[in-house]
Amino acid sequence: MSNASQARRRAIHLLDQVLGEGRLLSECYAAGALDKLPAEERARSQRLATDTLRNLERADRILQKHLKKSTPLTVHNALRIGTVELCQGGAAHGVVNDMVGIISGHRRHGKLKGLVNAVLRKVAEQGSAEWAKLRVPRLPKWLRSPLSQAWGAPAMLAIEAAHLAGAPLDLTAKPGADLSALDATRLPTGSYRIHGSVQVSGLPGFEAGDWWVQDAAAALPVQLLAAQPGELVLDLCAAPGGKTMQIAAAGATVTAVDQSAGRMARLSENLARTGLTATVVVGDALEQTGAYDAVLLDAPCSATGTIRRHPDLPHAKDGSSFGALIELQAQMLAHAWSLVKPGGRLIYCTCSLLPDEGECQVEDALEMFPDMSVGTRLQQLDGIAADWITEEGGLRLRPDYWPELGGMDGFYMAELRKAD
């Protein structure tokens, strides 16, 4: 089997895991799903899977015209990937032959190779014209409904368009580093953006530790924190470490805490590459003690703000775990508040588009803690539009913001000040 065929076969397997087992792509990669592929074909397999997940509704609309009855998931996923490739300009001969070969070799579904051949040949003939007429794919109803209720129908369409477009690569520069060798655009908030597909480790400044990968929205909570040299700062749920490195680069003494030993190993690698220092603790955020000038809580959340880079999420999840997450966020916020010194501050943030995980958490906390108030530093940040600031004084970011620049992740953050 050729490398291209291997990449397509593994992409089918990835879709089987996401759509059949409810597993995230990151979980599949961690389990070694692509380990045996050469680097180029590993990237190709990832691209095929993510492109198909972004265009799942489009692929299914085209396929329904050519399928008289339902097909086994593996076969249907082969047809989906083949349809997306063909409709995006893939060579019909290679795509069709590979998919037929993959299914013919399947021990359970080999007899359906003729169906795969017939359907994909029809798609090759007619699909491109049909594809161009299809609307932007919609999120599954379980997620689309609450987001439409929160932000309105026009915003929902713009968010879905941003999801389909995917995400460029954003970098945070180490203070004093020269990034002029990079073909990058400096964004209004200070991050640097690279469009197109690149090999991160091959970019100028990677080995020197001049920068790290971090979405522009994710870089803002630490700007809001405004860590000062000599301050004691606690970064809860810190891995993979972008915010930890920002705090350390500002000269503060930072302790980074996360439950995942694997992700914390990656954080330590990032610190070593950039020459920055932090105390790294593998542990439960709810078990931390002490008193800090500032605490950053990037709370566990639905991650619905990251769908433009993780299109598997709305298909692998169904929202059933969100209630437990929201309860955990409230517990973590309350515990984090107990670790803030009088006169200190807490930055609460989530990479979620759901108000229940952002605005509502802060509103509830303000009612619960008499010594808590919302800070005003948000108004001093560069690149922030006035209508991004919420009623309770937090910052709401959405994927449809900055459409002319390539969007941003969905995020919520608030600066909470403790009375002296």
GIURRA-V872905 format. One record per residue. N is the residue number from 1. D_FIRST is the distance of its C-alpha to the first C-alpha in Angstrom with 2 decimals. Layout:
N&D_FIRST / N&D_FIRST
This chain:
1&0.00 / 2&3.81 / 3&6.68 / 4&8.16 / 5&5.97 / 6&6.45 / 7&9.95 / 8&10.60 / 9&9.79 / 10&12.09 / 11&14.52 / 12&14.94 / 13&15.70 / 14&18.17 / 15&19.91 / 16&20.20 / 17&21.94 / 18&24.20 / 19&25.18 / 20&25.15 / 21&26.31 / 22&28.30 / 23&26.64 / 24&26.76 / 25&23.77 / 26&25.67 / 27&25.82 / 28&22.08 / 29&21.57 / 30&24.37 / 31&22.80 / 32&19.71 / 33&17.28 / 34&15.50 / 35&16.63 / 36&13.48 / 37&12.04 / 38&13.43 / 39&16.56 / 40&15.60 / 41&12.60 / 42&14.90 / 43&17.51 / 44&15.41 / 45&14.57 / 46&18.29 / 47&19.38 / 48&17.54 / 49&19.09 / 50&22.50 / 51&22.72 / 52&22.05 / 53&24.62 / 54&27.10 / 55&26.73 / 56&26.40 / 57&29.69 / 58&28.90 / 59&25.56 / 60&27.34 / 61&30.25 / 62&28.18 / 63&26.20 / 64&29.45 / 65&30.57 / 66&27.77 / 67&27.59 / 68&30.50 / 69&29.79 / 70&27.95 / 71&24.32 / 72&22.78 / 73&22.05 / 74&18.27 / 75&18.21 / 76&20.83 / 77&19.03 / 78&15.97 / 79&18.72 / 80&20.48 / 81&17.74 / 82&16.99 / 83&20.78 / 84&21.39 / 85&18.87 / 86&20.32 / 87&23.85 / 88&23.52 / 89&22.51 / 90&18.73 / 91&17.68 / 92&17.77 / 93&15.47 / 94&12.43 / 95&13.42 / 96&14.33 / 97&11.47 / 98&8.94 / 99&11.55 / 100&12.32 / 101&8.93 / 102&9.00 / 103&12.62 / 104&12.56 / 105&10.70 / 106&13.34 / 107&16.09 / 108&18.88 / 109&18.07 / 110&15.99 / 111&19.19 / 112&19.19 / 113&16.34 / 114&19.26 / 115&20.93 / 116&18.03 / 117&17.84 / 118&21.65 / 119&22.22 / 120&19.81 / 121&21.18 / 122&24.61 / 123&23.78 / 124&22.54 / 125&25.92 / 126&28.23 / 127&26.69 / 128&27.62 / 129&31.28 / 130&31.41 / 131&29.72 / 132&32.43 / 133&35.13 / 134&33.93 / 135&35.82 / 136&34.63 / 137&32.84 / 138&35.34 / 139&35.16 / 140&35.24 / 141&38.83 / 142&39.42 / 143&39.18 / 144&40.22 / 145&43.58 / 146&44.96 / 147&43.78 / 148&45.36 / 149&48.50 / 150&48.59 / 151&47.91 / 152&48.56 / 153&46.58 / 154&46.50 / 155&45.23 / 156&42.57 / 157&41.19 / 158&41.24 / 159&39.50 / 160&36.68 / 161&36.36 / 162&36.11 / 163&33.38 / 164&31.32 / 165&31.87 / 166&30.45 / 167&32.05 / 168&32.63 / 169&32.85 / 170&36.37 / 171&37.94 / 172&41.19 / 173&43.01 / 174&44.87 / 175&48.58 / 176&49.50 / 177&45.96 / 178&45.44 / 179&42.38 / 180&43.35 / 181&40.38 / 182&38.05 / 183&37.43 / 184&38.70 / 185&41.30 / 186&44.00 / 187&44.44 / 188&47.92 / 189&47.59 / 190&46.65 / 191&42.87 / 192&40.63 / 193&37.84 / 194&34.80 / 195&32.98 / 196&29.41 / 197&26.33 / 198&27.21 / 199&26.25 / 200&29.17 / 201&29.50 / 202&29.68 / 203&32.59 / 204&36.09 / 205&38.08 / 206&35.32 / 207&36.01 / 208&39.72 / 209&39.61 / 210&41.30 / 211&39.60 / 212&37.32 / 213&35.13 / 214&37.27 / 215&37.63 / 216&41.00 / 217&42.22 / 218&41.39 / 219&43.44 / 220&46.60 / 221&47.70 / 222&48.45 / 223&50.28 / 224&52.31 / 225&52.90 / 226&54.33 / 227&54.26 / 228&57.04 / 229&57.29 / 230&58.50 / 231&57.77 / 232&56.20 / 233&53.18 / 234&50.98 / 235&47.45 / 236&46.38 / 237&42.76 / 238&41.96 / 239&38.28 / 240&36.31 / 241&39.52 / 242&39.96 / 243&43.42 / 244&44.35 / 245&43.75 / 246&45.83 / 247&48.67 / 248&48.55 / 249&48.54 / 250&51.72 / 251&53.46 / 252&53.76 / 253&53.36 / 254&50.41 / 255&49.17 / 256&45.67 / 257&44.96 / 258&41.83 / 259&40.78 / 260&37.17 / 261&37.01 / 262&33.45 / 263&34.41 / 264&37.62 / 265&35.81 / 266&34.10 / 267&37.60 / 268&38.96 / 269&36.25 / 270&37.19 / 271&40.85 / 272&40.32 / 273&38.43 / 274&41.18 / 275&44.03 / 276&45.46 / 277&47.10 / 278&47.18 / 279&47.92 / 280&44.76 / 281&45.36 / 282&42.85 / 283&44.90 / 284&46.00 / 285&47.62 / 286&50.22 / 287&51.39 / 288&52.16 / 289&55.80 / 290&57.88 / 291&59.35 / 292&57.62 / 293&58.73 / 294&55.63 / 295&52.79 / 296&49.51 / 297&47.88 / 298&44.45 / 299&44.44 / 300&41.48 / 301&40.90 / 302&38.74 / 303&36.99 / 304&37.33 / 305&38.24 / 306&34.76 / 307&32.79 / 308&32.13 / 309&29.91 / 310&28.93 / 311&28.29 / 312&27.01 / 313&30.55 / 314&32.30 / 315&29.58 / 316&29.27 / 317&33.06 / 318&35.97 / 319&38.98 / 320&40.27 / 321&40.35 / 322&42.27 / 323&45.69 / 324&45.13 / 325&43.82 / 326&46.93 / 327&49.18 / 328&47.47 / 329&47.90 / 330&51.61 / 331&51.97 / 332&50.24 / 333&52.33 / 334&55.50 / 335&54.64 / 336&53.62 / 337&56.98 / 338&58.78 / 339&57.30 / 340&58.66 / 341&61.96 / 342&64.90 / 343&64.57 / 344&60.84 / 345&57.93 / 346&54.78 / 347&51.84 / 348&50.09 / 349&46.80 / 350&43.74 / 351&40.62 / 352&41.44 / 353&42.56 / 354&44.64 / 355&48.39 / 356&48.76 / 357&46.78 / 358&48.70 / 359&51.97 / 360&53.07 / 361&52.48 / 362&54.69 / 363&57.34 / 364&57.56 / 365&57.76 / 366&60.57 / 367&62.54 / 368&61.92 / 369&62.89 / 370&66.26 / 371&65.60 / 372&62.42 / 373&62.42 / 374&59.90 / 375&60.00 / 376&60.36 / 377&58.16 / 378&55.56 / 379&57.86 / 380&57.66 / 381&53.88 / 382&52.67 / 383&50.67 / 384&51.57 / 385&52.72 / 386&55.78 / 387&54.23 / 388&51.49 / 389&54.26 / 390&54.80 / 391&58.07 / 392&58.19 / 393&57.42 / 394&53.70 / 395&50.96 / 396&48.49 / 397&45.40 / 398&42.93 / 399&39.63 / 400&41.53 / 401&43.93 / 402&43.53 / 403&41.54 / 404&42.30 / 405&40.89 / 406&37.70 / 407&39.12 / 408&39.28 / 409&38.40 / 410&40.78 / 411&43.22 / 412&46.68 / 413&49.06 / 414&52.75 / 415&55.17 / 416&57.48 / 417&60.64 / 418&62.73 / 419&66.49 / 420&68.38
